Amino acid sequence: MSSILQRFLGFDRLIGPVLVKLVYYFGAAAIVVAAIGGLLAAIFSLAGGNFGGGVVQLLAVPAVGAVGLVYWRFLCELFMLAFLAYERLGQVRDLMRIAAGQAPPEGENNTAAF
């Protein structure tokens, strides 16, 4: 338990990538639930006698849901790029220190590949 608290209070590891993944999964679930609701509305529209609107909605809802999921994934990946760039810059810093003949500091998160 203290390890989780230390990771939360310390800034040696970022929690942003985990949060972006959680937001992605919640958003994807919301998109799927909305698509299911749209399909149910289309079925009720067909049952109510509005055949043209129901058929168009039956065709449009899966397409809009798929585009929505792809767009949501793209937005979340844009946020992940910031965190990935930060990690790569840390690796570059460590490699530059090694190339200059300096040892990386002991307390920092060393991510250099040896």
Long-range contacts (C-beta under 8 A, 24 or more apart in sequence): 12-108, 12-109, 13-109, 14-83, 14-86, 14-87, 16-79, 16-82, 16-83, 17-80, 17-83, 17-84, 20-76, 20-79, 20-80, 20-83, 21-76, 23-76, 24-72, 24-73, 24-76, 27-72, 27-76, 28-69, 28-72, 28-73, 31-65, 31-68, 31-69, 31-72, 32-65, 32-69, 34-65, 34-68, 35-61, 35-62, 35-64, 35-65, 35-68, 38-64, 38-65, 87-111
